Amino acid sequence: MRNLKRTLSLALAAVMLMGMMVVGAGAASKDFTDASDIKNVEAVDVMVALGVLEGGDKGDFQPNSILTREQAAKIICYLLLGTESAEKLTTNSAVFSDVAANRWSAPYISYCVNLGILAGDGQGHFFPEGKLTGAAFAKMLLVALGYDASVEKYVGSDWMINVSSDAIAAGIVPSGLVLANELSRQDAAQMAFDTLTADMVKYDSKGSVSVGDIVINQNANAEKIAASSKTGYKTSGNDEYQQFCEKYFADLKLNENSNDDFGAPASKWTYKNKAVGTYAQTADATYSEEVQSKELYSDLGLDTTVKADVITDGKANGTFTIQKGNSTDKIGGRGVVVNAYADDDNNVTLVVINTYVGEVSKVTAAKGDDAAYVTVDGMKYETENFAKDDVVLYTKADGVIQTMALAEKVEGVEVTRVTGTTSFVADGTTYKFNSNVTFSSDVKKDSVLDLYLDTYGYVMKVDVSKASSDYAYVIKTGADEGRYDDEANYYAKVLLADGTQTEITVDEDCLGKTTDGFGTKKEALRQMEGDIVEYTKDSKDVYTLKSQADSATGKVEIKKGESAMTFGGTTKYANSKTIFLVQSGTDSKATYTTYTGYANVPSMSKDSGATYTVYCKSGDVATIVFVSGVSATSKDIVYVLSSKAASKVDDSDAGVYYEYKAVVNGEITTVKMDEKIATDGKSDVLYGSISYADKDNEILDTSACDPFSIDKTDDSYSMTGKVTAEAKDDIIGIDNKSYALSSDVELYAVTSGDKIETGALADVAKDGTVTVIVKNGEVITIFYGVSNDSPVGPGVSDSYSVSLAKNAQTSATLDLTVKSTNGSDTAKFTYKVFAYGITAGKDTAVEVSAGEGALVNGTSTVSVIRGTNNTLVYYVVVTVGGDTLTTSTVIGG
């Protein structure tokens, strides 16, 4: 390929076309759930095929997450040893104080340290989860190539300069990568991939040597290693040096003279005779509009007339003459990609890729070993990313769909001028049709249209706009009989698809037979409350209604960006056209928000009691959805200082709410709650999932916010406990157990002045009470009281204990004792007494008594039951201070 690669402004657009597409199954990167985020596709595919890299447990690759030191150690081991040998590495002792012998990465770290590829901080620490820079990874790769870290001065103050220089010279630094920055997984994949084809080096000598008292200085130069045989990793064109992959992955082969499915010159990788993937070479010039022969001649730097081979959508399509000064011959068109490739012998190939538009006619779920797929224009395409009736763009080669993307939709534009048969003006914007699309007869002055555009903004499809305003949700109905039989009037308050409420007059003819009386028609209209109706209106604004879907209650689950939705016990599907009407609040305080498409509706979930109405015009694909009693949810970390009583606010617009000081996702702020928190004035609360009570997502729905998980088997959980060992060497002791501290642990101090402030690790004192969040085994957040004068944590401002015992005076009476750690506590409590037969088991227990009481100076003893039976076992469940506690069991008698 020529080095004169002129980058045209439209080349970026062509890259965008392919980059935005959802790519079908094939190479490894395409199978990851986050495939669209992977830019270094070839590198990821090859490294996954070699077993050096792999995806996560959830099927994703996490291409943009930052590489850690221990992850890098694993990559190096798999590069040097291969999958099988690397997996057999073991270690019996801890090399560093923060790398236990049984830590998953310990064998890899130990191996790399022994080879001089990695080192600790000199104080016994390795920091396995520390984030890695590009320069640090480059150093590891250079050492793997044979470079000596001491000789090349990869240590000391200038190490980064020396590493960067050698890494660039070795060809392992991707263009545009800043080595000083933290390294993403996919950039690490690219660097490791480039290392595969980099030259191995060795030293004849490594500097000075000592003979007795004499020091002899020798030059130490890294020399390329000669290839051990004439068979290299390429199918042709190998050089005389040994590349990394030739030494460590002898079965990896590259054919640089292949072609991709579109016919473009490409590189094809295979490993152990199995295809890894085929990757098009970078074009010498790229166009997305019609290009003249003379432009190609100039852009490709030709010096003679050439007949270029043309390949259109993967099929040979004759030749095209490229000639100096020729402005007559043209190729391509609006939205048509033309990639031009020229070699040093003036052989030119023009690869033409058209974009097509279609609707998803069928969605087929995965079954057994068969992947999920959609059907578009009679062709199947493996993907899980589209819904029935979606309008999609696609490319195809040799009759097979290669890429697919959702078409951009512009809704409800009014045509003001038509200019010829290729363009028109609507809402002040000039639109042109893609060259492959025939001008639509629907495009005429004053017509209102929905447009579907390709990546470059060209029109692919036109629909006469049928805004969803022909559907509405009926909120309330009414009627008055009038003075005479023919003067009855029927009314309805409806919610239109744009979220607007309006009162309408209803034509009585749609409410029953002409012989039906007023009461019958009034009831027929009332039955429409909660329904989704289709409507028309006449010139007098009298509406004819037709009910399409009834209201129901039950479980609702809607996930942003996902087509499948749950309503009650059924599954429905949304597409890009589905209208969502969402009610917040009730009765006179109700507000409504509208969303279009599953990509725009927020996630909403409620296990039961939600109200919904779903209308599917065709199959199970929802046309319009109404939901109420369900709040938008999000995953957050929200610590609320509810141990201090809330400030009540009566806002003329928002109504009454309660304001608390809080920490929300690391920001010290305040939160608004629609109701008081149950522990108001008693103890703080930590939420892990919040829901909003208003459409503006400003006021939290107190009853729908979920506490942060306390299940220690979860990846993230919270716990409250006593500091038994102050933080030292990134370790803290809580309740006599050691926990690792994250390198960027967040700390918040709750002061006696009713404030939350940014804290410091040094202030977390022994014997103090803390609430912490643990993620993947590390403490990432700590809430603590300043100088222990303010206990902190959900349910910890006052903690309680309960006990049950037989009365000392009579064995037939049971006494319940409730105690608080705060001696001045006067909290109220309730209790329930349960009993079960000695031989029956606790799961058969029934409630036999209940009552309430109050602590006086932090304690209370109540006789909860008199006259017990010696064949029964008793226990008591106590609710106090927001906690539910259970006593031990006592045998009656």
Sequence and secondary structure as in RCSB ss.txt:
>XXXX:A:sequence
MRNLKRTLSLALAAVMLMGMMVVGAGAASKDFTDASDIKNVEAVDVMVALGVLEGGDKGDFQPNSILTREQAAKI
ICYLLLGTESAEKLTTNSAVFSDVAANRWSAPYISYCVNLGILAGDGQGHFFPEGKLTGAAFAKMLLVALGYDAS
VEKYVGSDWMINVSSDAIAAGIVPSGLVLANELSRQDAAQMAFDTLTADMVKYDSKGSVSVGDIVINQNANAEKI
AASSKTGYKTSGNDEYQQFCEKYFADLKLNENSNDDFGAPASKWTYKNKAVGTYAQTADATYSEEVQSKELYSDL
GLDTTVKADVITDGKANGTFTIQKGNSTDKIGGRGVVVNAYADDDNNVTLVVINTYVGEVSKVTAAKGDDAAYVT
VDGMKYETENFAKDDVVLYTKADGVIQTMALAEKVEGVEVTRVTGTTSFVADGTTYKFNSNVTFSSDVKKDSVLD
LYLDTYGYVMKVDVSKASSDYAYVIKTGADEGRYDDEANYYAKVLLADGTQTEITVDEDCLGKTTDGFGTKKEAL
RQMEGDIVEYTKDSKDVYTLKSQADSATGKVEIKKGESAMTFGGTTKYANSKTIFLVQSGTDSKATYTTYTGYAN
VPSMSKDSGATYTVYCKSGDVATIVFVSGVSATSKDIVYVLSSKAASKVDDSDAGVYYEYKAVVNGEITTVKMDE
KIATDGKSDVLYGSISYADKDNEILDTSACDPFSIDKTDDSYSMTGKVTAEAKDDIIGIDNKSYALSSDVELYAV
TSGDKIETGALADVAKDGTVTVIVKNGEVITIFYGVSNDSPVGPGVSDSYSVSLAKNAQTSATLDLTVKSTNGSD
TAKFTYKVFAYGITAGKDTAVEVSAGEGALVNGTSTVSVIRGTNNTLVYYVVVTVGGDTLTTSTVIGG
>XXXX:A:secstr
  S     HHHHHHHHHHHHSEE S SGGGGSTTGGG S HHHHHHHHHTTS    TTS   TTSB BHHHHHHH
HHHHHHHHHHHHT   SS SBTTB TTSTTHHHHHHHHHTTS    SSS   TT B BHHHHHHHHHHHHT  TT
TTT SSTTHHHHHHHHHHHHT S TT  TTSB BHHHHHHHHHHHHTSB EEES  S EEETTEEE     EEE 
B SSS  SBSS   SB BHHHHH TTEEEEEEEE TTS EEEEEEETTEEEEEEE   SEEESS EEHHHHHHHT
T SS EEEEEEETTEEEEEEEE TT  S EE BTTBEEEEEE TT  EEEEEE  EEEEEEEEE  BTTB  EEE
ETTEEEE SS  TT EEEEEEETTEEEEEEE EEEEEEEEEEEETTTEEEETTEEEEB TTS   TT  TT EEE
EEE TTS EEEEEE   GGGEEEEEEEEEE  SSGGG EEEEEEEETTS EEEEEE GGGGS TT  HHHHHHHH
HTTTT EEEEEE TT EEEEEEEE  EEEEEEE TT SEEEETTEEEE  TT EEEEEES GGG EEEEEESTTT
S  EEEEEEEEEEEE SBTTB SEEEEES  BEEEEEEEE TTS  EEEEETTTEEEEEEEEEETTEEEEEEESS
  TTTTT BEEEEEEEBSSTTS EE GGG EE    TTSSEEEEEEEEEEEEETTEEEETTEEEEEEEEEEEEEE
 TTS EEE  GGG  TT EEEEEEETTEEEEEEEEGGGSS  SBTTSS EEEEEEE SS TTEEEEEEEESSTT 
  EEEEEEEEEETTT GGG EEEEEEEEE BTTEEEEEEEES  TTEEEEEEEEETTEEEE   EE  
